[in-house]
Amino acid sequence: MAIYRRSVTGSTVQLHDMPSLSRRSVVALCAWEVCVIGYSLASLALIGGHIWSADDLLWIAELAICGLFVVGAVALLSRRFGKVGGAITGVLCGLLPSVLMLSWVFVARPGFEASAGGAGIAFMLAAPSAVGGAFAGIICAGRNKHP
């Protein structure tokens, strides 16, 4: 469905289909959140004797906010690529939070426990974030013009 608008010069121009882009971005965000938060919840559920607390909800909220940035970058960058290019862009954007956390560990050298925890979280979230980013990239990718 295309939206047309009369321009200042009197010619008709096609506007971008914004509802479709917004819908794809929300679906892509849901796909990333299911991959990453689902993996985190499953790993916490498989740990025997884990007592749920408010810190767990805070951790999930932080992951959700991280997902907004990851999927926002994927949505902006993968629009002009096809499905394969969108998936590659999504994997790279999905790995970016882990790379940033590892670089913080190596540059800041925050101490033994903080550096071990930061590196552990970065490695733990790298794979689900990359898979979620790939799904988000496929969802957000533009359609190829070539058959």
N, C-alpha and C positions, 0 to 999 in steps of 0.2 A: 504494500500500500504506500503510495507516494503522496506527499503533501506538496502542493504547488502554491506559489505566492507570486503576486505581481510585483516586480521590482520597480525602482524609481524611474527607470527608463521606459517602462511600459511593457517590457518583455516578461515572459513567464519563466520562472526558475524553479527547480525542484529542490525543496528543502530536505535535509537529512531526516531519515526516519528515526526520530528520537525515542519514541516509545519502544521500538524494537531494540535499540541499543541499551536502554535502561533495563529492559526485561532480561536481555542476555547478560548484563553485568550482575544483576541480582542472582540469576541462576548460577553464574560462574562463582560468585561469592559463596553461595550455598554449597556448591561442589567442593570448593577449597575448605570451607569450614567442616564439612562432613569428613573429608579425608584427614585433616589435621586434628580437629577436636575429637572425632570418632576414634582415631588412633590413640590419642592421649587418654580418653576415657576407658578404652579397652585395655590399655596397659595398666591403668590404675585399678581396674576391676580384676585383672588377672593377678595382681599382687595380693597375696593372702594377708588378711588382717589390716588392710588400709582403712583408717578411720577418716571419713569425709569431714572436712571443716570449711570454714569461710575462706581459707587460703586457696583451696581447690577452686572455688568459684571465682576468686580473683585471678587465678592462673588461666581459667577458661576465658574470662573477660579480656585479659591481655592478649591471648591468642586470637580472639575475635577482632580486636583492634589491629593486630598485626595483619590479619587477613584482609582488612579494608585497604591497607597500603599495598599489599602484594597484588591483590586482584585489581586495584586501581591502576597499578603500573602495567599489569598484563593487559587490561582493557585498552589502555592508551597505546601500548606498543604493538599489540598483535592485530590491530584493526586492518592494517594494510597487507598483512600476510595471509596466506591460505591456511588450511588446517594444520599442515605439517609445520610451517613456520610459526604458527600460533602456539603449537605444542612445545616447540624448542624455546620460544620466547617465554612461555609459561614455566618451563623447567628452570630456565636461568633466573627468572624473577622469583620463583619459589625457593631457590637455593640462596638467594641474596640475604635473607635474615640470618641464616646459619653462618654465612661467610662474614657478615658484620659482627656476629657474636664471637666468632673465632678470632677475628682481627682485634677485637677489644681485649680478648684474653691475652693475645701475644703482645699487644702494644702497651696496655695499661698494667699488666702483671699485678692483678688485684690481690694476690695472696693465694695460698694453697687451696683452701676450701672454695673460695669464689671462682678461682680459675678452673678447678676441676668440675665444679657445678656448671659453669658457663659452657665449657667444652662438652660436657655430657649432654646438656640440653640442646646444644647446637647439633651434635651428632644424632641425637634422638629425633629431632624435628626435621632433619634434612630430607630424608626420603619421603615422608608423608607430604611435606610442603612442596617438594618437587613434583610428586604425582598430582596433588591438588592443583598446582600451577599449570601442569600440562592439560588437565581437564578444563581449567579456566581459560587457557589459551585456545583450546579447540572450540570452546563455546563462544568466546569473544571474537574469534578470527572472522575476517570478512570473507565473503564468498569470492571464489576465484572467477575471474572474467573469462578464462580460457576453459573450453569444454574438456 
